[in-house]
Amino acid sequence: MDRSGRNIRTVEDVLQLLDTLFAPEADRWTGAAASWWDGFYADRAKPVPFFVAKPDENLVSYLERGLIPGAGGSREGGGGRVLDLGCGPGRNALHLAARGFRVDAVDLSPTAIAWAEERATEAGADIRFLCGDAFALADGALDGPYDLVYDSGCFHHLPPHRRVSYLALLDRVLAPGGLFALTCFAAEETGPAGMGSELPDADFYRDSRLHGGIAYTPESLRWIFSDLTEVELRRMRDEPAESACFGEEFLWTALFRR
């Protein structure tokens, strides 16, 4: 049907239009970005700290302190339900499954999902892996409700307008009283180390790229997720190479409750 270029009718139409303001090679968040992430994950021997099958130190800490209830069950029943957003090779999904949670894990990259599935098979872990755009999957495959939504490094690769999609996903799938845990780039101005771009939101559209990802301050995270109740927000603890956990101090770790 010829609409003579009149393509905006819904909020999602607006969000998709804003996606096109970014250079194609800068895309890290739509289905078209899968090939870039496949290239990133192709060489498993690369010295990337989060390629190692270690859980985040904050996730381990939450579980040890009882901040995340629902461990000790199985996929058939008993354990809390978890959604791992941007799961990569599955390191946090594996840890949660080992603690008895029923885990769904999603990533854009088929290469990352294949690696995660291999690890799960080796560990005897029953995890449901889904490959694709979580925003699209949330309308069907990610049926929820989830007791925990866990994001380690996905959120900071989203352009500003896709925060709308992200908050809508949380609203759709997070159970009442459920927990949302996040690790993301920390602005350098807030501590001794930082990562990501600290440009104002509007500048990313002028530049047509995210410059490697968006850095956040505690105040910006509290504002964005102000519909949730803060449980804890701190810098991730730096973990040495021999540690059983992953930890880099240029990241924020945050835990919120619905």
C-alpha positions as CSV (number, residue, x, y, z in Angstrom):
1,M,0.0,0.0,0.0
2,D,1.4,3.4,-1.0
3,R,1.3,5.7,2.1
4,S,3.4,8.4,0.3
5,G,6.0,8.3,3.0
6,R,3.5,8.5,5.9
7,N,4.9,5.7,8.1
8,I,4.4,7.0,11.6
9,R,1.4,5.7,13.4
10,T,2.6,4.1,16.7
11,V,5.3,4.6,19.2
12,E,7.2,1.7,17.8
13,D,7.1,3.4,14.4
14,V,8.8,6.4,15.9
15,L,11.4,4.2,17.7
16,Q,12.2,2.4,14.4
17,L,12.6,5.8,12.6
18,L,15.0,6.9,15.3
19,D,17.0,3.7,14.8
20,T,17.7,4.8,11.2
21,L,19.3,8.0,12.4
22,F,22.4,5.9,13.4
23,A,25.0,4.7,10.9
24,P,24.4,1.1,10.0
25,E,27.9,0.2,11.2
26,A,27.1,1.7,14.6
27,D,24.1,-0.6,15.2
28,R,24.5,-2.9,18.2
29,W,20.9,-3.3,19.3
30,T,18.6,-4.3,16.3
31,G,18.4,-7.7,14.6
32,A,20.8,-6.3,11.9
33,A,23.5,-6.1,14.5
34,A,23.7,-9.9,14.9
35,S,26.5,-10.2,12.4
36,W,28.7,-7.6,14.3
37,W,28.2,-9.5,17.5
38,D,28.9,-12.8,15.7
39,G,32.3,-11.4,14.7
40,F,32.9,-10.2,18.2
41,Y,32.3,-13.7,19.7
42,A,33.9,-15.7,16.8
43,D,37.4,-16.0,18.4
44,R,36.8,-17.6,21.7
45,A,40.5,-17.3,22.6
46,K,40.4,-13.5,22.6
47,P,41.6,-12.1,26.0
48,V,38.2,-10.7,26.8
49,P,37.5,-11.0,30.6
50,F,33.8,-11.8,30.2
51,F,34.5,-14.6,27.7
52,V,35.6,-16.7,30.7
53,A,32.8,-18.7,32.3
54,K,32.7,-16.7,35.6
55,P,29.6,-15.1,37.0
56,D,29.4,-11.4,37.9
57,E,30.7,-10.7,41.5
58,N,27.6,-8.7,42.3
59,L,25.3,-11.5,41.2
60,V,27.2,-13.9,43.5
61,S,27.0,-11.4,46.3
62,Y,23.2,-10.9,45.9
63,L,22.7,-14.6,46.1
64,E,25.0,-15.1,49.1
65,R,23.2,-12.3,51.0
66,G,19.8,-13.6,50.2
67,L,18.8,-10.5,48.2
68,I,17.5,-12.8,45.4
69,P,15.1,-15.4,46.6
70,G,14.0,-18.4,44.7
71,A,17.1,-20.6,44.4
72,G,17.0,-24.4,44.9
73,G,14.4,-25.5,42.3
74,S,14.6,-26.9,38.8
75,R,13.1,-26.0,35.4
76,E,10.2,-28.3,36.1
77,G,9.3,-26.3,39.2
78,G,10.4,-24.9,42.5
79,G,13.0,-22.4,41.4
80,G,12.4,-18.7,40.6
81,R,12.2,-17.7,36.9
82,V,15.0,-15.6,35.5
83,L,15.5,-13.7,32.2
84,D,19.1,-13.0,31.3
85,L,19.2,-10.2,28.8
86,G,22.2,-10.1,26.4
87,C,23.5,-13.4,27.9
88,G,26.5,-13.7,25.6
89,P,28.3,-17.1,26.1
90,G,26.0,-17.7,29.1
91,R,28.2,-17.3,32.1
92,N,25.6,-15.7,34.4
93,A,22.8,-18.0,33.1
94,L,24.9,-21.0,34.0
95,H,25.5,-19.8,37.5
96,L,21.8,-19.0,38.0
97,A,20.8,-22.4,36.7
98,A,23.3,-24.1,39.0
99,R,21.6,-22.4,41.9
100,G,18.3,-23.9,40.9
101,F,16.7,-21.0,39.0
102,R,14.6,-21.6,35.8
103,V,16.5,-19.5,33.3
104,D,15.6,-18.1,29.9
105,A,18.6,-16.4,28.2
106,V,18.4,-14.2,25.1
107,D,21.1,-12.7,22.8
108,L,21.2,-11.2,19.3
109,S,24.2,-13.3,18.3
110,P,23.7,-16.9,17.0
111,T,27.5,-17.4,17.7
112,A,27.1,-16.4,21.3
113,I,24.0,-18.6,21.8
114,A,25.8,-21.6,20.2
115,W,28.7,-21.1,22.6
116,A,26.3,-20.7,25.6
117,E,24.4,-23.9,24.6
118,E,27.7,-25.8,24.4
119,R,28.6,-24.7,27.9
120,A,25.2,-25.6,29.2
121,T,25.4,-29.1,27.7
122,E,28.9,-29.6,29.2
123,A,27.5,-28.5,32.6
124,G,24.3,-30.4,32.4
125,A,22.3,-27.2,32.8
126,D,18.7,-26.9,31.6
127,I,18.5,-23.4,30.2
128,R,16.2,-22.1,27.5
129,F,18.3,-20.0,25.1
130,L,16.6,-17.7,22.6
131,C,18.3,-15.9,19.7
132,G,16.9,-12.6,18.6
133,D,15.9,-9.1,19.6
134,A,14.5,-9.2,23.1
135,F,12.1,-6.3,22.4
136,A,10.5,-8.4,19.6
137,L,10.6,-11.6,21.6
138,A,8.9,-10.0,24.6
139,D,5.6,-10.1,22.6
140,G,5.6,-13.8,22.6
141,A,8.6,-16.1,23.4
142,L,9.5,-14.2,26.6
143,D,6.2,-15.0,28.3
144,G,7.1,-14.1,31.9
145,P,6.5,-13.2,34.6
146,Y,10.1,-13.4,35.7
147,D,11.2,-13.1,39.4
148,L,14.5,-11.7,38.2
149,V,15.5,-9.9,35.0
150,Y,19.3,-9.8,34.8
151,D,21.3,-7.6,32.4
152,S,25.1,-7.6,32.4
153,G,26.3,-5.3,29.6
154,C,23.2,-5.0,27.3
155,F,21.6,-1.7,28.5
156,H,24.6,0.5,27.8
157,H,24.6,-0.5,24.1
158,L,21.1,0.9,23.6
159,P,20.5,4.3,22.1
160,P,18.6,6.7,24.3
161,H,15.2,6.2,22.6
162,R,15.4,2.5,23.1
163,R,15.2,3.1,26.9
164,V,11.5,3.4,26.2
165,S,11.5,-0.1,24.7
166,Y,13.6,-1.4,27.6
167,L,11.3,0.0,30.3
168,A,8.3,-1.4,28.4
169,L,9.9,-4.8,28.4
170,L,10.5,-4.7,32.1
171,D,6.9,-3.6,32.7
172,R,5.7,-6.5,30.6
173,V,7.8,-9.3,31.9
174,L,8.9,-8.5,35.5
175,A,6.7,-10.0,38.2
176,P,5.1,-7.9,41.0
177,G,7.8,-7.8,43.7
178,G,10.3,-9.1,41.1
179,L,13.9,-7.9,40.9
180,F,15.9,-6.2,38.2
181,A,19.7,-6.3,38.3
182,L,21.9,-4.3,36.0
183,T,25.6,-3.9,35.2
184,C,26.5,-1.0,32.9
185,F,29.2,1.5,32.0
186,A,30.0,4.0,34.7
187,A,30.8,7.6,33.9
188,E,34.4,8.4,34.8
189,E,33.4,11.6,36.7
190,T,31.9,9.4,39.4
191,G,35.0,7.5,40.4
192,P,38.5,6.4,39.7
193,A,37.6,4.5,36.5
194,G,35.0,4.8,33.8
195,M,34.0,3.4,30.5
196,G,31.7,4.5,27.7
197,S,30.7,7.9,26.3
198,E,29.5,10.7,28.6
199,L,28.1,12.8,25.7
200,P,24.6,14.2,26.2
201,D,21.8,12.1,24.6
202,A,21.2,14.5,21.8
203,D,24.8,14.3,20.6
204,F,24.6,10.6,19.8
205,Y,22.0,11.4,17.2
206,R,24.1,14.2,15.8
207,D,27.1,11.9,15.5
208,S,25.0,8.9,14.3
209,R,26.8,6.5,16.7
210,L,27.1,5.6,20.4
211,H,30.9,5.8,20.6
212,G,31.3,2.3,22.1
213,G,28.4,2.6,24.6
214,I,26.8,5.0,26.9
215,A,28.2,5.8,30.4
216,Y,25.8,6.5,33.3
217,T,25.9,8.2,36.6
218,P,24.0,6.9,39.7
219,E,21.6,9.8,39.4
220,S,20.7,9.0,35.8
221,L,20.1,5.3,36.6
222,R,17.9,6.2,39.5
223,W,15.9,8.6,37.3
224,I,15.5,6.1,34.4
225,F,14.4,3.3,36.7
226,S,12.4,5.6,39.1
227,D,9.3,3.4,38.9
228,L,11.3,0.7,40.7
229,T,12.6,0.7,44.3
230,E,16.4,0.8,44.7
231,V,17.9,-2.1,46.7
232,E,21.6,-1.4,46.0
233,L,23.7,0.7,43.6
234,R,27.5,0.6,43.7
235,R,30.6,0.1,41.6
236,M,31.4,-3.4,40.6
237,R,34.4,-4.7,42.6
238,D,37.5,-5.3,40.7
239,E,38.3,-9.1,40.7
240,P,41.8,-10.5,40.1
241,A,42.3,-13.0,37.3
242,E,42.4,-15.9,39.7
243,S,39.0,-15.0,41.2
244,A,36.0,-17.3,40.6
245,C,34.0,-14.2,39.7
246,F,34.1,-11.5,37.0
247,G,34.5,-7.9,38.2
248,E,35.6,-4.6,36.7
249,E,35.4,-1.3,38.5
250,F,34.4,0.7,35.4
251,L,30.9,-0.8,35.8
252,W,27.9,0.1,37.9
253,T,26.0,-2.7,39.6
254,A,22.4,-2.0,40.5
255,L,19.6,-4.0,42.0
256,F,16.0,-2.7,41.9
257,R,12.7,-4.2,43.1
258,R,9.3,-3.7,41.4
